[in-house]
Amino acid sequence: MATLTKKFAALTLAAGVAAAFGSGAALAADYPSQPIRVIVPFAPGGSTDIVARIVTQRMGQELGQTMVVENKGGAGGAIGAAEAARAKPDGYTLSIATVSTMAVNSACRPNDLPYDPLKDFVPVTNFANVPNVIEVNPKFPAKNFKEFVKALKDNPGKYTHGSSGTCSVLHLFGEAFKQATGTDAIHVPYKGSGPAVTDAVGGQIDSMFDNLPSSMGQIQAGNLRALAIAWPERLKSLPDVPTLAEEGYPQLNQPAWYGLLAPAGTPPEVIKKLRDAAVVALKDPQVIDTLEKQGAAPSGNTSEEFAKEIKQQYDWAKEVVAKGNIKLE
């Protein structure tokens, strides 16, 4: 009897595994059969939003379904990321990963973050790497990076710098800058880069640490002055703007990235279809040209490679937050 029971259990388990595999394969065969929702966990107009719309529009053409971008900003991207983590793992609700949502939030909110960045998602691919930029309102007295550092040192606590939110990657970029340069400025958080850029242009804040795509148009129009970028080399689109490594701060010369995530449990066959579509999109000359004009460099790496990038930034953020004793208020 015991032997028969064991055999029945084994057969049941095998049938369950086969059914699960079969359902995943069946889902992938028909996928996608309806529009795909893509949650951008920040306000419209920021770099995350810009890159997401450029790439997913072309992906939708490749997949034969519309990819609908939905902005869910707030809490440094945690609100949108948490909603995406709770979504059904069927490939019809995806989200955009940033250093903020996948690394910084966990470092700043280790005990109450409503999702686990390393367990609740499956990385699909990194869409693009993006330079970070230090910029000021044109009326700011500093004309270059060295003058900017001097102005902050000579006037501690006088000037302001905006970011996409408290404990966002741009906040940490600013804090890491202040730690490295021994300067002080008042941090002004916003619900996304878009609103912060608007206030930087309007003069409500003096400076900003931003991802380049959300500021590029204003820089090129002369409404913001770029002082330095975090990128391996100078950009063709901004040839007069030095890198932070050139200015003597290689530790700050780290770009940002934006990638695609699916909820944990999404069938591998669906992940492959999404990644394949992303690669096609990122090889499209028009997409490449549009991204490069925004200062972004297409990636399209594997799911495993993107997972490693996420883990590296996850560890970096914890180190920066611990060193600066940074906390959400």
C-alpha positions, 0 to 999 in steps of 0.5 A: 500500500505504501509503495502504491501511495508513493507511486501515485504521489510521484505520478501526481507530481510529474503530472503537475510539472508537465501541466505547469510546463505545458500551460507555460508553453501554451501561454507563450504560443498565444502570447501576446493576444491582448495589449500589454501594460507597462508600469513606469514608476515615475511621473511623465516626462522623466528619463524613465518615461522617455526611454520606456516609450521609445523602446516599448512602442517599437516592441509593440510593433514586433509583438503585434500588440500595443504596449501601453505605458502607465505612469505610477509615480511616488515614493521613489518609484516604490508605488509603481514597483509594488503594484507591478510585483503584485501583478499576475505573472502572465506577461500582460503587466510589466514594469520598468526597472531603474536603479531607484526601484531595484537598489536605492529603495531597498537601501533606504527602506530595508524594513518596510519596502512593499516588494523585494527587488531581487525576488519579486521580479524576473529581469527581461533585459536592460533597455539602455544605459544613460549618463547622469548629469550635473546641471544648473539654472543659467543664472547660477554664478558658476560657469563650470564644474570647478566653479560649482564646487567652489560656490557650494563650499563657499556657501554651505547650505545656501543653494538647492539641488533637486532630484526625482524623489527622496532616496531616488538614485538621483538623490543618492547621486547628489549625496555621493557628490556632496560626500566626495567633494565635501560640499553642502546643498539643500536637497529638494525632492520631487515626484519624478525628474520631469517636475524637477527639471521644470523648476530648475528651468524656472529658477525655483531650484539652483541645480539638479542631479539628473539622468540626461534624457529628461534634461537634454532638450532643456540643455540644448535649448540653453535653459539649463547649463550642464557642468559634468556628466557621468559617462565613460567619455564625452558625448558627441551631443555635448562635446564641451561637457566634461566627464566626472572622471575628467574632473577628478571624481571617477567614483561618481562616473556611474551611468544609470540604466532602464530595463524591463521586468516581469513579475516573478513566476512569468513563464520563461517562454514569455520572457524570451519573447519579450527579450527577443522583441526588445533586442529587435527594437534596440537594433532598429536604426530609428530607435537607436537614433532617437535614444542617442539623441536623448543621450542614451546608449541601447543595451539589450543584454540577457536576463542573466546579465541584467540580473547581475547589473541589478545586484551590483547597484543593489550593493552600491546603494546600500553602501552609499546609504549607510555611509551617509546615514540617509533615511526616508523621513 
